[in-house]
Amino acid sequence: MMIAVIDVKELQVAMLSKISRLFVIKTPVEAYMIIYALALGAVERGNIYIQRFPGFGGKLLFFACMGAVFMAGAKILDCIKHEKRLRERPETTF
């Protein structure tokens, strides 16, 4: 009878690397889906601010939520373009 020797550490590293690949944004389509989800959450939170703080303060907080999504979305898209450029021309790192 033969007993297989399995290295548990190697299996753990392999499984963690497979799971970590799920959380990497690789294409612009994935980025747009994430930005859309962020925008939905920001609008929902902004509506809560408008209900809780009627008037100028609520609107200001609503627009702050939306501004945060715009900045995060721009950063996500910029990083995707940067990573694509690095894959195509690795000598252009800066």
Phi and psi in degrees as a GROMACS rama.xvg file:
@    title "Ramachandran Plot"
@    xaxis  label "Phi"
@    yaxis  label "Psi"
@TYPE xy
-108.235  133.926  MET-2
-107.582  126.848  ILE-3
-81.5848  133.046  ALA-4
-97.472  120.038  VAL-5
-115.136  127.795  ILE-6
-84.1233  110.219  ASP-7
-66.5202  -36.1117  VAL-8
-62.5343  -42.0823  LYS-9
-65.0873  -39.8226  GLU-10
-64.1721  -39.565  LEU-11
-65.2509  -42.995  GLN-12
-64.7976  -42.1868  VAL-13
-64.1774  -42.4239  ALA-14
-67.8343  -40.5969  MET-15
-64.5917  -37.0026  LEU-16
-68.2625  -36.5685  SER-17
-66.4585  -41.6305  LYS-18
-68.6774  -39.0829  ILE-19
-66.6929  -27.2928  SER-20
-66.2999  -21.976  ARG-21
-67.8914  -24.3807  LEU-22
-100.585  15.5422  PHE-23
-103.664  127.89  VAL-24
-86.492  117.724  ILE-25
-109.697  -32.0691  LYS-26
-121.551  158.604  THR-27
-62.2959  -29.6817  PRO-28
-63.2712  -43.802  VAL-29
-62.331  -39.8815  GLU-30
-63.6314  -43.1952  ALA-31
-66.0157  -34.7456  TYR-32
-65.8357  -40.0417  MET-33
-68.2142  -41.4754  ILE-34
-63.8721  -39.3659  ILE-35
-61.6016  -43.933  TYR-36
-64.0647  -40.4789  ALA-37
-61.8903  -41.2663  LEU-38
-65.5192  -40.043  ALA-39
-60.8311  -43.6717  LEU-40
-65.9179  -37.8466  GLY-41
-68.4138  -39.5097  ALA-42
-65.7949  -40.7288  VAL-43
-62.6608  -45.2831  GLU-44
-65.6747  -38.8685  ARG-45
-62.794  -39.0101  GLY-46
-63.6616  -37.3645  ASN-47
-63.6582  -41.8955  ILE-48
-62.7524  -40.3599  TYR-49
-65.6253  -37.974  ILE-50
-70.7975  -40.2555  GLN-51
-77.4695  -35.4343  ARG-52
-122.553  81.0733  PHE-53
-66.2946  148.91  PRO-54
102.601  -155.552  GLY-55
-66.1332  -37.6013  PHE-56
-62.5597  -42.1008  GLY-57
-65.8911  -41.5732  GLY-58
-65.4823  -38.1169  LYS-59
-63.6656  -42.6139  LEU-60
-67.1834  -36.4601  LEU-61
-60.2541  -48.0709  PHE-62
-68.8136  -27.3301  PHE-63
-66.6253  -39.6166  ALA-64
-62.1135  -44.9198  CYS-65
-67.642  -37.8795  MET-66
-62.3651  -36.4982  GLY-67
-64.504  -37.9743  ALA-68
-66.5151  -41.7367  VAL-69
-60.8752  -43.3628  PHE-70
-67.8349  -42.3373  MET-71
-66.1493  -40.9039  ALA-72
-63.6916  -41.8236  GLY-73
-63.1679  -40.5015  ALA-74
-66.1761  -42.0519  LYS-75
-61.7885  -48.393  ILE-76
-65.1628  -37.7642  LEU-77
-64.5341  -40.2362  ASP-78
-66.5639  -36.1976  CYS-79
-64.5822  -43.0862  ILE-80
-63.7006  -40.1437  LYS-81
-64.9816  -43.9531  HIS-82
-65.5045  -36.5595  GLU-83
-64.2629  -42.5615  LYS-84
-63.9428  -38.6396  ARG-85
-66.3967  -36.2436  LEU-86
-66.6562  -38.8303  ARG-87
-76.0342  -41.8237  GLU-88
-135.356  87.702  ARG-89
-67.9304  -14.5019  PRO-90
-77.8431  -5.38542  GLU-91
-95.6411  25.9536  THR-92
-71.4715  141.539  THR-93
